[in-house]
């Protein structure tokens, strides 16, 4: 069982108007022992492996984890540290980059729907359909008359997925502008991380306030009972990992999964 119970504390309640200035990206919600938190994370990783095995065996539900953040927010790190114990046969990570010509020829949800996990699987989105109300909005890649309709489309889409047995958990990894600057400096100084740098990382910094407003609208308009958003304080990577793992376990344990009955009569089986 989990020991932190951060699900309700970090969930954006439906109908709440989010102001990110009210959320401290360095907050650890009273959990201050990093060493103990890392021990708890190790237990969480083991528990997630157990729950994934049960999810696959039962094949009645799917789990979709959506990770969104500003550049250097920790999407890759979260996947690497939290999902490390999952069986890749039933877990797929999809990174949504700049749409291809084929994807642009369809509606904005087309490429996303194809990546939704099947029953018995865990799907992880590194960026997601929310890019179409975030970067598209800030970079003015589509007029407001287009992107403003997409909140409703997203809610309808996620309602369809949830109705089909997909448990949706959406995490906004919340870092400060100062923390982002420090992480960019680290990447510049570390030859093994230089490859992660792009001009976009630096071009987007002057638009920090616009991205904050875009995230606030997405979090406010698209956190529902069936597809909740969680604002994860992510300045401290160890707390970020602990929080995401805790919430994921809480949600999966809530599915009340059971191993299916065998399809054969075990008593009649003989090993020759």
DOTOR-239963 format. One line per field, with one value per residue: residue in three letters; x, y, z of N, C-alpha, C in turn. Coordinates in Angstrom, 3 decimals, decimal comma, padded with zeros to 6 digits. Example, Ala and Ser with C-alpha at 12.3 -4.5 7.8 and 13.67 -1.06 7.14 Angstrom:
res	ALA  SER
n_px	013,190  012,850
n_py	-005,690  -002,250
n_pz	007,800  007,080
ca_px	012,300  013,670
ca_py	-004,500  -001,060
ca_pz	007,800  007,140
c_px	013,200  012,900
c_py	-003,300  000,030
c_pz	007,800  007,870
***
This chain:
res	UNK  UNK  UNK  UNK  UNK  UNK  UNK  UNK  UNK  UNK  UNK  UNK  UNK  UNK  UNK  UNK  UNK  UNK  UNK  UNK  UNK  UNK  UNK  UNK  UNK  UNK  UNK  UNK  UNK  UNK  UNK  UNK  UNK  UNK  UNK  UNK  UNK  UNK  UNK  UNK  UNK  UNK  UNK  UNK  UNK  UNK  UNK  UNK  UNK  UNK  UNK  UNK  UNK  UNK  UNK  UNK  UNK  UNK  UNK  UNK  UNK  UNK  UNK  UNK  UNK  UNK  UNK  UNK  UNK  UNK  UNK  UNK  UNK  UNK  UNK  UNK  UNK  UNK  UNK  UNK  UNK  UNK  UNK  UNK  UNK  UNK  UNK  UNK  UNK  UNK  UNK  UNK  UNK  UNK  UNK  UNK  UNK  UNK  UNK  UNK  UNK  UNK  UNK  UNK  UNK  UNK  UNK  UNK  UNK  UNK  UNK  UNK  UNK  UNK  UNK  UNK  UNK  UNK  UNK  UNK  UNK  UNK  UNK  UNK  UNK  UNK  UNK  UNK  UNK  UNK  UNK  UNK  UNK  UNK  UNK  UNK  UNK  UNK  UNK  UNK  UNK  UNK  UNK  UNK  UNK  UNK  UNK  UNK  UNK  UNK  UNK  UNK  UNK  UNK  UNK  UNK  UNK  UNK  UNK  UNK  UNK  UNK  UNK  UNK  UNK  UNK  UNK  UNK  UNK  UNK  UNK  UNK  UNK  UNK  UNK  UNK  UNK  UNK  UNK  UNK  UNK  UNK  UNK  UNK  UNK  UNK  UNK  UNK  UNK  UNK  UNK  UNK  UNK  UNK  UNK  UNK  UNK  UNK  UNK  UNK  UNK  UNK  UNK  UNK  UNK  UNK  UNK  UNK  UNK  UNK  UNK  UNK  UNK  UNK  UNK  UNK  UNK  UNK  UNK  UNK  UNK  UNK  UNK  UNK  UNK  UNK  UNK  UNK  UNK  UNK  UNK  UNK  UNK  UNK  UNK  UNK  UNK  UNK  UNK  UNK  UNK  UNK  UNK  UNK  UNK  UNK  UNK  UNK  UNK  UNK  UNK  UNK  UNK  UNK  UNK  UNK  UNK  UNK  UNK  UNK  UNK  UNK  UNK  UNK  UNK  UNK  UNK  UNK  UNK  UNK  UNK  UNK
n_px	000,839  000,311  002,101  002,065  -000,147  -000,928  -002,747  -005,309  -004,409  -002,852  -004,410  -006,244  -009,188  -012,326  -013,689  -012,266  -010,591  -007,483  -004,563  -001,327  000,500  -000,267  000,788  003,519  006,439  008,492  007,443  007,078  005,096  005,237  006,912  010,056  012,371  014,700  016,215  014,650  012,405  013,340  013,731  011,075  010,181  011,475  010,051  007,590  008,092  008,396  005,819  004,298  005,091  003,915  001,215  000,973  001,336  -000,959  -002,874  -002,361  -002,931  -005,663  -006,797  -008,865  -008,901  -007,222  -004,370  -003,586  -001,012  -000,345  002,127  003,041  004,944  006,887  009,880  012,660  011,312  011,105  009,968  011,147  012,866  011,039  009,774  011,963  012,756  010,456  008,947  010,624  010,541  008,569  007,098  008,127  006,714  004,047  003,799  003,945  005,696  004,930  006,126  005,154  005,894  006,655  003,939  003,621  003,358  001,325  -000,088  -000,970  -002,821  -005,049  -007,575  -006,716  -006,650  -006,269  -003,704  -003,219  -005,230  -004,571  -002,445  -003,362  -003,434  -004,156  -006,547  -005,292  -002,840  -000,305  -000,038  002,138  002,302  004,554  004,494  001,489  -001,950  -002,523  -000,679  -001,854  -003,381  -001,567  001,387  000,520  -001,257  000,345  002,404  000,943  000,061  -002,336  -005,497  -007,322  -010,015  -009,901  -008,178  -009,473  -011,775  -010,922  -010,657  -013,149  -013,356  -011,242  -012,106  -014,385  -013,198  -011,566  -013,553  -014,783  -012,683  -012,368  -014,855  -014,534  -012,910  -010,386  -008,139  -007,283  -004,592  -003,253  -000,379  001,013  004,129  005,489  007,702  009,924  010,833  013,418  014,516  014,378  016,274  018,619  018,742  019,045  021,571  023,068  022,794  024,135  026,710  027,373  028,740  027,497  024,882  024,460  023,245  020,549  019,767  018,046  017,231  014,661  014,232  015,343  014,154  011,551  011,582  011,188  008,467  007,355  005,328  003,083  002,887  002,339  -000,237  -001,595  -001,331  -002,731  -005,354  -005,793  -005,530  -007,597  -009,906  -009,937  -009,678  -011,206  -013,554  -013,202  -010,877  -008,494  -006,342  -003,104  -001,140  002,166  004,640  007,795  010,397  012,147  013,495  013,365  011,041  009,133  009,228  008,416  005,819  004,426  004,585  003,203  000,600  -000,078  -000,044  -002,105  -004,329  -004,356  -004,645  -007,179  -008,715  -009,464  -008,550  -008,488  -007,083  -007,861  -010,037  -008,735  -008,605  -008,793  -009,352  -007,534  -007,074  -007,147  -004,945  -001,852  001,590  003,681
n_py	-001,195  002,355  005,094  007,817  009,163  011,267  011,810  013,191  015,610  016,790  016,816  018,551  019,918  019,398  022,147  024,065  027,176  027,607  029,133  029,415  030,727  030,229  027,823  026,295  025,392  024,135  022,890  020,237  019,070  018,447  016,274  015,676  014,219  013,209  010,872  008,869  009,147  008,233  005,558  004,850  005,279  003,177  001,014  001,663  001,352  -001,407  -002,171  -001,065  -002,704  -005,110  -004,374  -003,755  -006,292  -007,558  -005,956  -006,586  -009,318  -009,396  -007,797  -005,957  -003,265  -000,228  001,915  005,273  007,506  010,849  013,155  016,414  019,394  022,394  023,121  021,185  020,290  017,686  015,395  013,201  012,280  011,501  009,342  007,643  007,146  006,469  004,622  002,534  -000,157  -001,400  -003,792  -003,828  -005,096  -004,635  -001,963  001,202  003,996  007,085  009,732  012,893  014,822  017,556  017,748  015,488  015,812  014,008  013,689  016,296  016,445  015,339  015,470  017,044  015,168  012,717  011,427  010,990  009,319  006,921  006,090  005,413  003,261  -000,269  -002,480  -003,876  -002,763  -000,237  003,085  005,749  009,126  011,367  014,574  015,581  015,502  017,914  019,751  021,069  023,056  024,498  025,009  025,541  027,582  029,585  030,038  030,894  029,242  028,531  030,180  031,813  031,150  028,575  026,986  027,446  025,956  023,470  022,599  021,628  019,555  017,926  017,190  015,719  013,654  012,419  011,592  009,614  007,750  007,091  005,968  003,661  002,129  003,142  004,343  007,539  009,605  012,677  014,574  017,597  018,774  020,898  023,467  026,127  029,263  029,996  027,541  026,198  027,654  026,938  024,218  024,287  025,455  023,400  021,431  022,653  022,675  020,028  017,591  015,176  015,792  017,740  017,156  017,257  019,831  022,505  025,098  025,911  025,580  027,847  029,881  029,811  030,785  033,650  033,652  032,718  033,603  033,575  030,863  029,931  031,003  029,623  026,976  027,215  027,598  025,165  023,312  024,187  023,930  021,306  019,381  016,712  014,491  011,951  012,191  013,381  016,220  016,613  018,723  018,713  019,504  020,167  021,034  019,769  016,847  014,320  014,437  014,855  012,365  010,631  011,584  011,203  008,408  007,601  008,554  007,170  004,506  004,637  005,125  002,814  000,764  001,358  000,276  -002,213  -004,759  -008,199  -011,481  -013,347  -016,214  -019,483  -020,719  -023,341  -026,584  -026,963  -029,175  -031,298  -031,218  -032,596  -033,179  -034,505
n_pz	000,000  -000,472  001,091  001,209  000,098  -001,755  -003,663  -003,446  -002,434  -004,423  -006,642  -009,153  -008,517  -010,127  -011,887  -010,525  -010,614  -011,726  -010,522  -011,085  -009,512  -006,984  -006,337  -005,059  -006,579  -005,234  -003,073  -000,765  000,601  003,347  003,389  004,014  004,224  002,192  001,765  002,961  001,377  -001,064  -000,463  -000,110  -002,704  -004,008  -002,980  -004,062  -006,809  -006,974  -006,209  -008,291  -010,383  -009,604  -009,739  -012,440  -013,559  -012,659  -013,916  -016,591  -016,597  -015,927  -017,917  -018,252  -017,889  -018,915  -018,497  -018,722  -018,695  -018,633  -019,298  -018,834  -019,193  -018,873  -020,780  -019,694  -017,502  -016,510  -017,667  -019,078  -017,046  -015,085  -016,322  -016,563  -013,893  -012,398  -013,862  -014,231  -013,406  -014,850  -017,093  -020,350  -022,365  -021,969  -021,776  -023,137  -024,328  -025,686  -027,508  -028,286  -030,884  -033,153  -035,356  -038,132  -041,776  -042,549  -040,144  -039,732  -041,696  -040,671  -038,023  -034,863  -032,838  -033,933  -034,196  -031,559  -030,566  -031,763  -030,245  -027,775  -024,944  -025,074  -023,479  -020,512  -020,720  -020,069  -020,961  -021,743  -022,169  -023,412  -023,462  -025,224  -026,421  -025,354  -026,194  -028,247  -027,167  -025,906  -026,837  -029,424  -028,977  -027,641  -029,467  -031,530  -033,639  -034,543  -034,895  -032,181  -032,365  -033,225  -031,439  -029,005  -029,032  -028,567  -025,930  -025,155  -027,027  -026,185  -023,602  -024,299  -025,763  -023,792  -022,062  -023,584  -023,728  -020,994  -020,504  -021,879  -020,330  -019,749  -017,479  -016,706  -015,999  -015,433  -015,406  -014,475  -014,441  -012,375  -012,460  -011,428  -013,023  -012,423  -011,626  -014,044  -015,512  -014,146  -014,733  -017,482  -017,629  -016,488  -018,461  -020,543  -019,541  -019,230  -021,159  -021,770  -021,799  -023,617  -026,025  -025,546  -025,663  -027,308  -029,640  -029,226  -026,496  -025,407  -026,831  -025,916  -023,320  -022,979  -023,244  -020,942  -019,118  -020,785  -021,373  -018,812  -018,400  -020,402  -019,511  -017,101  -018,009  -019,342  -017,243  -015,597  -017,174  -018,046  -016,047  -014,805  -013,137  -014,194  -015,626  -014,206  -013,536  -012,114  -010,199  -009,935  -007,717  -008,895  -008,647  -006,931  -007,694  -006,506  -004,950  -006,917  -008,296  -006,261  -005,746  -008,209  -008,475  -006,183  -006,619  -008,941  -008,038  -006,111  -007,775  -009,402  -007,538  -006,769  -008,771  -008,066  -008,938  -010,016  -010,302  -013,196  -013,512  -014,215  -017,588  -018,012  -016,523  -013,792  -012,196  -013,882  -015,409  -016,506  -016,169  -018,426
ca_px	000,000  001,062  002,303  002,053  -001,523  -000,889  -003,738  -006,269  -003,710  -002,271  -005,401  -006,994  -010,600  -013,115  -014,305  -011,365  -009,827  -006,093  -003,572  -000,083  001,215  -000,687  001,397  004,968  007,077  009,447  006,698  007,168  003,921  005,603  007,832  011,328  013,503  014,963  016,688  013,494  011,543  013,910  013,419  009,660  010,072  011,876  008,897  006,555  008,449  008,061  004,358  003,806  005,320  002,859  -000,069  000,976  001,139  -002,379  -003,584  -002,192  -003,629  -007,114  -007,107  -010,182  -008,666  -005,953  -003,957  -002,913  -000,298  -000,009  003,133  003,226  005,806  007,733  011,176  013,472  010,433  011,353  009,161  012,017  013,342  009,939  009,620  013,149  012,876  009,216  008,441  011,763  010,281  007,449  007,395  007,921  005,770  002,699  003,939  004,468  005,882  004,772  006,558  004,485  006,749  005,989  003,140  004,060  002,352  000,181  -000,866  -001,618  -003,920  -006,176  -007,904  -005,575  -006,683  -006,081  -002,457  -003,271  -006,111  -003,849  -001,444  -004,020  -003,156  -005,226  -006,837  -004,179  -001,582  -000,060  000,490  002,719  002,457  005,546  003,678  000,223  -002,933  -002,586  000,162  -002,708  -003,918  -000,423  002,321  -000,251  -001,808  001,384  003,143  -000,027  000,053  -003,737  -006,216  -008,060  -011,285  -009,641  -007,701  -010,395  -012,783  -010,296  -010,872  -014,349  -013,023  -010,390  -012,952  -015,220  -012,291  -011,173  -014,750  -014,939  -011,653  -012,693  -016,013  -014,078  -012,058  -009,054  -007,904  -006,450  -003,920  -002,520  000,551  001,750  005,345  005,556  008,993  010,048  011,670  014,800  014,949  014,606  017,547  019,691  018,814  019,617  023,012  023,639  022,859  025,170  028,017  027,591  028,803  026,585  023,518  024,389  022,361  019,167  019,484  017,535  016,962  013,305  014,316  015,698  013,177  010,299  011,701  010,501  007,017  007,036  004,031  002,033  002,725  001,668  -001,660  -002,137  -001,459  -003,801  -006,635  -005,919  -005,740  -008,906  -011,019  -009,868  -009,529  -012,528  -013,544  -012,712  -009,548  -007,990  -004,993  -002,374  -000,033  003,254  005,810  008,848  011,754  012,909  013,208  013,019  009,636  008,371  009,136  007,611  004,421  003,830  004,438  002,172  -000,704  -000,319  -000,407  -003,431  -005,348  -004,415  -005,235  -008,607  -009,407  -009,897  -008,292  -008,356  -006,621  -008,982  -010,058  -008,055  -009,486  -008,801  -009,492  -006,172  -007,003  -007,036  -003,689  -000,790  002,887  004,185
ca_py	000,000  003,599  005,685  009,282  009,576  012,601  011,867  014,283  016,871  017,366  016,786  019,770  019,568  019,891  023,461  024,999  028,095  027,455  030,199  028,713  031,455  029,670  026,503  026,401  024,242  023,496  022,315  018,779  018,653  017,884  015,136  016,395  013,302  012,731  009,479  008,015  009,214  007,375  004,190  004,660  005,155  001,812  000,155  002,001  000,740  -002,835  -002,292  -000,790  -003,910  -006,056  -003,897  -003,910  -007,715  -007,810  -005,250  -007,363  -010,601  -009,186  -007,258  -005,303  -001,822  000,313  003,098  006,276  008,525  012,002  014,013  017,718  020,300  023,274  022,511  020,729  020,034  016,370  014,316  012,040  011,792  010,809  008,041  006,823  006,792  005,922  003,500  001,672  -001,561  -001,912  -004,725  -003,101  -005,794  -004,115  -000,542  001,911  005,434  007,814  011,127  013,668  015,891  018,382  016,865  015,207  016,210  013,094  013,997  017,592  016,261  014,815  016,276  017,064  014,019  011,485  010,741  010,661  008,165  005,715  005,730  005,077  001,856  -001,263  -003,066  -004,669  -002,064  001,110  003,989  006,964  010,188  012,414  015,572  014,929  016,311  019,252  020,671  021,816  024,240  025,095  025,606  026,080  028,862  030,577  030,330  031,383  028,339  028,481  031,302  031,507  030,522  027,141  026,286  027,603  024,880  022,176  022,156  020,787  018,334  017,101  016,609  014,680  012,556  011,723  010,926  008,391  006,802  006,626  005,082  002,394  001,407  003,725  005,221  008,635  010,383  013,720  015,212  018,786  018,848  022,347  023,987  027,585  029,784  029,939  026,142  025,869  028,255  026,120  022,954  024,586  025,644  022,067  020,756  023,317  022,358  018,581  017,090  014,050  016,319  018,770  016,735  017,528  021,253  022,969  026,530  026,124  025,695  029,220  030,768  029,804  031,420  034,951  033,431  031,976  034,027  033,114  029,424  029,757  031,261  028,521  025,818  027,483  027,347  023,726  022,660  024,593  023,497  019,901  018,438  016,151  013,336  010,779  012,441  014,483  016,772  016,741  019,674  018,086  020,364  019,377  021,578  018,698  015,669  013,173  014,541  014,633  010,930  010,041  011,980  010,540  006,976  007,455  008,781  006,072  003,332  004,878  004,959  001,428  -000,047  001,653  -000,504  -003,465  -005,813  -009,582  -012,411  -014,087  -017,654  -020,194  -021,126  -024,801  -027,245  -027,232  -030,512  -032,317  -031,047  -033,529  -032,945  -035,816
ca_pz	000,000  -000,496  002,409  001,134  -000,154  -002,332  -004,738  -003,256  -002,154  -005,631  -007,730  -009,466  -008,413  -011,261  -011,712  -009,855  -011,454  -011,301  -010,648  -010,749  -008,472  -005,702  -006,193  -004,886  -007,240  -004,321  -001,951  -000,626  001,362  004,644  003,237  003,958  004,302  000,831  001,808  003,233  000,203  -002,102  -000,060  -000,414  -004,158  -004,372  -002,691  -005,041  -008,087  -006,859  -006,180  -009,635  -011,181  -009,217  -010,246  -013,893  -013,838  -012,433  -014,987  -017,820  -016,451  -015,940  -019,248  -018,203  -017,862  -019,393  -017,741  -019,538  -017,931  -019,465  -018,672  -019,468  -018,446  -019,644  -021,077  -018,554  -016,364  -015,929  -018,236  -019,311  -015,760  -014,420  -016,972  -016,268  -012,471  -011,831  -014,656  -014,505  -013,120  -015,632  -018,180  -021,607  -023,249  -021,757  -021,462  -024,306  -024,201  -026,942  -027,437  -029,329  -031,380  -034,160  -036,208  -039,492  -042,772  -042,490  -038,943  -039,941  -042,638  -039,908  -036,855  -033,938  -031,933  -034,703  -033,845  -030,136  -030,361  -032,192  -029,241  -026,504  -024,603  -025,096  -022,172  -020,020  -020,971  -019,564  -021,967  -021,186  -023,158  -023,164  -024,163  -025,534  -027,135  -024,747  -026,953  -029,165  -026,484  -025,208  -027,787  -030,553  -028,515  -027,348  -030,696  -032,518  -034,782  -034,968  -034,274  -030,956  -032,724  -033,416  -030,244  -027,870  -029,101  -028,321  -024,547  -025,184  -027,772  -025,320  -022,549  -024,929  -026,103  -022,574  -021,533  -024,370  -023,291  -019,641  -020,615  -022,445  -019,394  -019,634  -016,333  -017,204  -014,964  -016,145  -014,479  -014,859  -013,637  -012,162  -012,023  -011,472  -014,103  -011,935  -011,687  -015,452  -015,900  -013,568  -015,462  -018,796  -017,427  -016,277  -019,752  -021,318  -018,959  -019,219  -022,539  -021,970  -021,879  -024,647  -027,108  -025,173  -025,841  -028,594  -029,655  -028,700  -025,043  -025,075  -027,468  -025,168  -022,007  -022,915  -023,262  -019,724  -018,602  -021,693  -021,164  -017,520  -018,616  -021,206  -018,623  -016,144  -018,669  -019,590  -015,954  -015,075  -018,018  -018,437  -014,942  -014,555  -012,237  -014,908  -016,190  -013,382  -013,597  -010,858  -010,266  -009,186  -007,479  -009,535  -008,474  -006,285  -008,520  -005,664  -004,569  -008,156  -008,546  -005,195  -005,904  -009,371  -008,170  -005,158  -007,255  -009,879  -007,247  -005,530  -008,814  -009,864  -006,469  -006,765  -009,797  -007,431  -009,922  -009,548  -011,320  -013,791  -013,285  -015,311  -018,688  -018,046  -015,223  -013,343  -011,603  -014,938  -016,145  -016,128  -016,796  -018,882
c_px	000,879  001,146  002,171  000,658  -001,596  -001,958  -004,652  -005,585  -003,234  -003,240  -006,048  -008,472  -011,390  -013,776  -013,412  -010,657  -008,401  -005,309  -002,245  000,752  000,856  -000,011  002,921  005,639  008,135  008,766  006,852  006,075  004,277  006,523  009,219  012,569  013,730  015,370  015,532  012,547  012,047  013,709  011,961  009,449  010,447  010,739  007,775  006,834  008,104  006,552  003,757  003,989  004,256  001,516  -000,148  000,732  -000,335  -003,230  -003,544  -002,976  -005,136  -007,593  -008,500  -010,065  -007,357  -005,639  -003,182  -002,331  000,126  000,967  003,302  004,113  006,435  009,087  012,008  012,620  010,561  010,511  009,994  012,490  012,273  009,746  010,765  013,156  011,624  008,780  009,499  011,482  009,167  007,928  007,118  006,980  004,362  002,738  004,582  004,552  005,757  005,174  005,934  005,346  005,974  005,216  003,732  003,011  001,113  -000,709  -001,603  -002,798  -005,169  -006,514  -006,817  -005,538  -006,381  -004,838  -002,443  -004,080  -005,400  -002,884  -002,051  -003,794  -004,391  -005,468  -005,713  -002,837  -001,526  000,537  001,000  002,914  003,482  005,147  002,457  -000,658  -003,042  -001,632  -000,678  -003,502  -002,816  000,491  001,589  -000,823  -000,718  002,117  002,239  000,023  -001,355  -004,447  -006,991  -009,372  -011,140  -009,254  -008,661  -011,489  -012,220  -010,415  -012,086  -014,071  -012,194  -011,217  -013,836  -014,382  -011,928  -012,364  -015,002  -013,926  -011,991  -013,873  -015,658  -013,075  -010,641  -009,007  -006,884  -005,906  -003,006  -001,679  001,193  002,925  005,738  006,930  008,984  010,936  013,137  015,338  015,214  015,953  018,711  019,855  019,377  021,128  023,711  023,795  023,951  026,566  028,362  027,588  027,838  025,120  023,357  023,370  020,893  018,772  018,950  017,278  015,590  013,313  014,543  014,700  011,892  010,381  011,047  008,971  006,540  005,638  002,880  001,801  002,015  000,169  -002,307  -002,317  -002,597  -005,163  -006,847  -006,225  -007,136  -010,045  -011,051  -009,514  -010,915  -012,418  -012,921  -011,304  -008,909  -006,583  -004,407  -001,242  001,065  004,378  007,058  010,229  012,688  012,544  012,774  011,559  008,735  008,156  008,256  006,130  003,755  003,608  003,323  000,774  -001,058  -000,722  -001,808  -004,524  -005,474  -004,968  -006,741  -009,398  -009,905  -009,728  -008,135  -007,810  -007,814  -008,905  -009,383  -009,063  -009,569  -008,997  -008,097  -006,028  -006,827  -005,736  -002,633  000,489  003,472  005,698
c_py	001,251  004,190  007,200  009,847  011,023  012,812  013,077  015,631  017,558  017,391  018,155  019,406  020,153  021,233  024,490  025,880  028,130  028,740  029,605  029,445  030,944  028,330  026,654  025,192  023,546  022,826  020,797  018,238  017,897  016,693  015,721  015,497  012,674  011,264  008,519  007,997  008,308  005,898  003,870  004,496  003,749  000,829  000,415  001,341  -000,742  -003,042  -002,031  -002,001  -004,960  -005,655  -004,004  -005,368  -008,089  -007,164  -006,050  -008,664  -010,421  -008,664  -006,639  -003,788  -001,491  001,537  004,016  007,351  009,633  012,888  015,290  018,580  021,286  022,602  022,331  020,380  018,655  015,243  013,051  011,428  011,036  009,421  007,109  006,318  006,132  004,656  002,432  000,191  -002,174  -002,826  -004,021  -003,794  -005,230  -002,643  000,153  003,402  006,057  009,264  011,885  014,877  016,740  017,467  016,698  015,715  015,313  013,419  015,321  017,502  015,692  015,785  016,097  015,878  012,691  010,725  010,301  009,398  006,870  005,206  005,343  003,594  000,978  -001,784  -004,014  -003,978  -000,718  001,928  005,254  007,964  011,205  013,590  014,838  015,827  017,714  020,244  021,564  022,930  024,929  025,777  026,197  027,449  029,922  030,999  030,783  030,570  028,109  029,643  030,851  030,803  029,020  026,481  026,399  026,532  023,543  021,712  021,222  019,474  017,376  016,435  015,503  013,440  011,741  011,033  009,615  007,334  006,225  005,670  003,724  001,662  001,928  004,651  006,276  009,437  011,388  014,520  016,443  018,922  020,324  022,756  025,511  028,002  029,749  028,519  025,736  026,415  027,418  024,809  023,165  024,779  024,301  021,334  021,361  022,916  020,880  018,047  015,942  014,503  017,411  018,437  017,057  018,979  021,537  024,467  026,832  026,288  027,144  030,223  030,881  030,543  032,809  034,841  032,707  032,322  033,561  031,612  029,153  029,961  030,121  027,270  026,019  027,207  025,855  022,967  022,956  023,965  021,996  018,943  017,972  014,967  012,122  010,955  013,612  014,939  016,801  017,746  019,158  019,103  019,614  020,003  020,551  017,381  014,474  013,231  014,327  013,146  010,241  010,334  011,258  009,059  006,738  007,573  007,637  004,798  003,475  004,625  003,508  000,503  000,176  000,902  -001,849  -004,650  -007,178  -010,442  -013,169  -015,567  -018,353  -020,663  -022,645  -025,327  -027,686  -028,667  -031,600  -032,210  -032,018  -033,165  -034,297  -035,780
c_pz	000,000  000,898  002,399  000,902  -000,644  -003,400  -004,580  -003,044  -003,428  -006,816  -007,898  -009,470  -009,580  -010,944  -011,049  -010,874  -010,927  -011,544  -010,179  -009,715  -007,077  -005,408  -006,168  -005,533  -006,396  -003,133  -001,933  000,295  002,642  004,585  003,005  003,981  002,925  000,824  002,041  002,042  -000,912  -001,762  -000,365  -001,904  -004,613  -004,112  -003,696  -006,391  -008,088  -006,887  -007,560  -010,551  -010,875  -009,818  -011,767  -014,282  -013,692  -013,524  -016,280  -017,753  -016,575  -017,292  -019,326  -018,277  -018,565  -018,547  -018,677  -018,635  -018,890  -018,696  -019,484  -018,575  -019,412  -019,854  -019,810  -017,338  -015,761  -016,474  -018,440  -017,993  -014,996  -015,007  -016,565  -014,831  -011,884  -012,553  -014,899  -014,293  -013,944  -016,755  -019,510  -022,577  -023,119  -021,346  -022,650  -024,010  -025,582  -026,720  -028,603  -029,696  -032,376  -035,103  -037,609  -040,477  -042,748  -041,287  -039,094  -040,895  -041,968  -038,777  -035,802  -032,980  -032,630  -034,264  -032,389  -029,908  -030,744  -031,127  -027,898  -026,183  -024,698  -023,680  -021,770  -020,167  -020,247  -020,707  -021,292  -022,316  -022,666  -024,059  -024,703  -026,396  -026,559  -025,417  -027,864  -028,496  -025,674  -026,217  -028,989  -030,211  -028,359  -028,612  -031,841  -033,813  -035,316  -034,286  -033,035  -031,254  -032,921  -032,098  -029,069  -027,870  -028,643  -026,878  -024,483  -025,909  -026,918  -024,230  -023,103  -025,236  -024,862  -021,921  -022,268  -023,915  -021,919  -019,665  -021,172  -021,573  -019,276  -018,415  -016,754  -016,026  -015,647  -015,144  -015,121  -013,908  -013,534  -011,637  -012,117  -012,639  -013,704  -012,013  -013,130  -015,918  -015,379  -014,338  -016,865  -018,691  -017,230  -017,604  -020,636  -020,843  -019,036  -020,653  -022,809  -022,074  -022,936  -025,730  -026,825  -025,418  -027,237  -028,503  -029,067  -027,184  -024,622  -025,665  -026,661  -023,833  -021,942  -022,888  -021,998  -019,199  -019,470  -021,548  -019,836  -017,667  -019,411  -020,361  -017,625  -016,758  -018,926  -018,304  -015,415  -015,860  -018,268  -017,304  -014,546  -013,604  -012,910  -015,457  -015,454  -013,768  -012,190  -011,078  -009,340  -008,966  -007,911  -009,464  -007,858  -006,978  -007,680  -005,224  -005,777  -008,395  -007,509  -005,407  -007,061  -009,083  -007,169  -005,767  -008,193  -009,135  -006,672  -006,565  -009,245  -008,801  -006,397  -007,818  -009,265  -008,375  -009,263  -010,682  -011,896  -013,449  -014,458  -016,359  -018,820  -016,634  -014,763  -012,822  -012,635  -015,735  -015,600  -016,883  -017,154  -019,066
***
